[in-house]
Amino acid sequence: MTTQPLQKPEQDDEVLTQDPAKVILFNDDIHTFDEVITQLVKATRCSAAQAEALAMEVHTKGRAVVFAGELARCMEVSGILEEIKLMTQIEVS
């Protein structure tokens, strides 16, 4: 009896980039609402009103999902938020 090593599917890289993911933003006592709102607009391309609502949710709940989409885009959003030292986390479903 011979055994062969398991082979990974050829689409591994594609699966990783296509997985639904989300960016979570955590509250802190360092940044102002205006700083967070500005960075959210820059990172997610949402309106100022949407960014304000997200910032309020982060403030009141301690964290909020501020973006959901492909992993590669979530990494971009997280990177932009972290430019001003905001704390983020990416979760993959």
Rosetta silent file (secondary structure, phi, psi, omega in degrees, C-alpha in Angstrom):
SEQUENCE: MTTQPLQKPEQDDEVLTQDPAKVILFNDDIHTFDEVITQLVKATRCSAAQAEALAMEVHTKGRAVVFAGELARCMEVSGILEEIKLMTQIEVS
SCORE:     score description
SCORE:     0.000 S_00000001
   1 L     0.000  126.652  178.303    0.000    0.000    0.000 S_00000001
   2 L  -111.635  147.519  177.571    1.433    3.341   -1.008 S_00000001
   3 L  -116.127  149.079  178.164    0.357    6.698    0.261 S_00000001
   4 L  -120.736  146.072  179.346    0.542    9.983   -1.517 S_00000001
   5 L   -65.218  149.730  176.475    0.700   13.411    0.093 S_00000001
   6 L   -66.682  139.637  178.439   -2.458   15.443    0.155 S_00000001
   7 L  -107.642  135.894  177.603   -2.590   18.020   -2.564 S_00000001
   8 L   -77.750  146.545  175.634   -4.036   21.441   -2.002 S_00000001
   9 L   -60.933  145.395 -178.041   -6.606   22.661   -4.498 S_00000001
  10 L   -66.195  -16.903 -175.717   -5.086   24.899   -7.137 S_00000001
  11 L   -93.074   14.306 -177.646   -7.580   27.639   -6.277 S_00000001
  12 H   -51.263  -49.632 -177.426   -6.288   28.230   -2.713 S_00000001
  13 H   -62.010  -41.333 -179.384   -5.081   31.763   -3.413 S_00000001
  14 H   -65.431  -40.413 -179.994   -8.326   32.711   -5.117 S_00000001
  15 H   -62.111  -42.843 -178.853  -10.396   31.325   -2.255 S_00000001
  16 H   -62.711  -36.541 -178.319   -8.432   33.378    0.273 S_00000001
  17 H   -82.551  -19.471 -177.921   -9.009   36.614   -1.597 S_00000001
  18 H   -94.488  -12.420 -178.756  -12.686   35.900   -2.266 S_00000001
  19 L   -58.461  139.670  173.861  -13.658   34.947    1.293 S_00000001
  20 E   -66.531  135.368 -179.722  -16.100   37.331    2.903 S_00000001
  21 E  -139.737  166.799  178.011  -14.285   39.339    5.539 S_00000001
  22 E  -143.676  150.699  178.277  -14.996   42.313    7.752 S_00000001
  23 E  -104.131  126.154  177.719  -13.029   45.128    9.342 S_00000001
  24 E  -107.469  131.274  177.187  -13.731   45.842   12.991 S_00000001
  25 E  -107.748  133.449 -178.604  -12.768   49.216   14.436 S_00000001
  26 E  -103.181  147.228  178.328  -12.172   49.516   18.183 S_00000001
  27 L   -71.101  149.599  171.395  -12.849   52.523   20.380 S_00000001
  28 L  -146.089  169.333  179.963   -9.999   54.453   21.956 S_00000001
  29 L  -102.787   17.071 -174.660   -9.593   57.591   24.057 S_00000001
  30 L  -101.830  -44.481 -173.036   -6.952   59.107   21.776 S_00000001
  31 L   -91.204  146.116  175.657   -8.717   60.076   18.547 S_00000001
  32 L   -81.685  163.891  176.167  -11.429   62.705   18.133 S_00000001
  33 H   -58.483  -42.948 -178.910  -14.711   61.992   16.383 S_00000001
  34 H   -60.542  -40.867  178.581  -13.604   64.220   13.506 S_00000001
  35 H   -63.424  -44.381 -179.126  -10.364   62.257   13.051 S_00000001
  36 H   -66.257  -44.350 -179.944  -12.220   58.935   13.023 S_00000001
  37 H   -61.050  -46.899  179.701  -14.921   60.214   10.668 S_00000001
  38 H   -59.339  -43.701 -178.047  -12.347   61.622    8.244 S_00000001
  39 H   -70.483  -36.418  176.700  -10.381   58.377    8.225 S_00000001
  40 H   -63.279  -42.421  177.721  -13.510   56.245    7.782 S_00000001
  41 H   -61.866  -44.948  179.800  -14.535   58.307    4.746 S_00000001
  42 H   -62.519  -43.710 -174.224  -11.025   57.960    3.320 S_00000001
  43 H   -76.993  -42.790 -172.029  -10.826   54.205    3.985 S_00000001
  44 H  -104.061   -9.725 -178.050  -14.322   53.041    3.115 S_00000001
  45 L    62.004   28.891  176.538  -15.443   55.779    0.690 S_00000001
  46 L   -88.012  173.055  178.218  -18.679   56.162    2.635 S_00000001
  47 L   -75.711  163.718  177.280  -20.464   59.451    3.219 S_00000001
  48 H   -62.376  -36.347  179.023  -19.634   61.676    6.176 S_00000001
  49 H   -65.126  -42.706  177.302  -23.058   60.861    7.651 S_00000001
  50 H   -65.060  -42.056  179.154  -22.397   57.121    7.428 S_00000001
  51 H   -63.499  -38.493  178.148  -18.931   57.583    8.933 S_00000001
  52 H   -64.030  -42.365  178.130  -20.407   59.622   11.772 S_00000001
  53 H   -63.354  -41.663  177.598  -22.935   56.866   12.521 S_00000001
  54 H   -64.737  -42.751  179.138  -20.149   54.258   12.511 S_00000001
  55 H   -61.743  -39.292  178.449  -17.972   56.407   14.782 S_00000001
  56 H   -66.287  -39.581  177.406  -20.880   56.760   17.222 S_00000001
  57 H   -63.813  -43.081  177.441  -21.420   52.982   17.224 S_00000001
  58 H   -60.012  -43.400 -178.448  -17.718   52.423   17.919 S_00000001
  59 H   -64.282  -44.784 -175.034  -17.894   54.968   20.732 S_00000001
  60 H   -82.000  -33.210 -177.217  -20.999   53.551   22.392 S_00000001
  61 H  -101.330  -11.240 -179.669  -20.395   49.822   21.862 S_00000001
  62 L    91.438  -16.988  178.804  -16.596   49.777   22.012 S_00000001
  63 E  -167.761  160.576  176.801  -16.305   48.342   18.514 S_00000001
  64 E  -159.786  149.297  171.217  -18.156   48.129   15.210 S_00000001
  65 E   -77.434  117.015 -176.358  -17.933   46.439   11.841 S_00000001
  66 E  -104.835  -11.133  178.145  -17.025   49.351    9.582 S_00000001
  67 E  -159.932  144.221  174.107  -16.506   47.461    6.323 S_00000001
  68 E  -137.822  139.063  179.841  -17.311   44.041    4.840 S_00000001
  69 E   167.871 -157.015  179.965  -16.109   42.598    1.562 S_00000001
  70 E   -64.646  148.109 -177.183  -13.257   40.715   -0.066 S_00000001
  71 H   -56.039  -42.188 -178.755  -10.236   40.088    2.124 S_00000001
  72 H   -61.264  -42.220  179.012   -7.904   42.121   -0.088 S_00000001
  73 H   -69.642  -37.207  176.824  -10.150   45.190    0.156 S_00000001
  74 H   -61.598  -37.534  178.026  -10.552   44.679    3.916 S_00000001
  75 H   -65.597  -38.366  176.813   -6.781   44.733    4.245 S_00000001
  76 H   -63.543  -47.985 -179.207   -6.675   48.035    2.347 S_00000001
  77 H   -60.049  -47.173  179.406   -9.386   49.557    4.546 S_00000001
  78 H   -59.798  -42.974  179.879   -7.658   48.375    7.712 S_00000001
  79 H   -61.777  -39.982  179.129   -4.333   49.776    6.535 S_00000001
  80 H   -68.496  -41.480  177.552   -5.837   53.197    5.860 S_00000001
  81 H   -63.033  -38.015 -178.347   -7.530   53.279    9.263 S_00000001
  82 H   -76.507   -7.913  176.268   -4.285   52.283   10.931 S_00000001
  83 H   -57.092  -32.835  179.275   -2.419   55.159    9.232 S_00000001
  84 H  -106.187   20.730  175.899   -3.467   57.314   12.171 S_00000001
  85 L    70.956   27.904  169.989   -3.018   54.473   14.681 S_00000001
  86 L   -71.917  149.148 -179.222   -6.668   53.418   14.916 S_00000001
  87 L   -95.132  124.034 -179.140   -7.029   49.865   16.207 S_00000001
  88 E  -130.302  166.606  174.434   -8.609   47.412   13.779 S_00000001
  89 E  -147.184  141.373  175.905   -9.076   43.706   13.346 S_00000001
  90 E  -107.114  128.769  175.824   -9.987   41.706   10.252 S_00000001
  91 E  -114.507  133.419  177.744  -12.261   38.706   10.661 S_00000001
  92 E  -105.921  129.521 -178.627  -12.712   36.157    7.900 S_00000001
  93 L   -75.153    0.000    0.000  -15.999   34.257    7.794 S_00000001
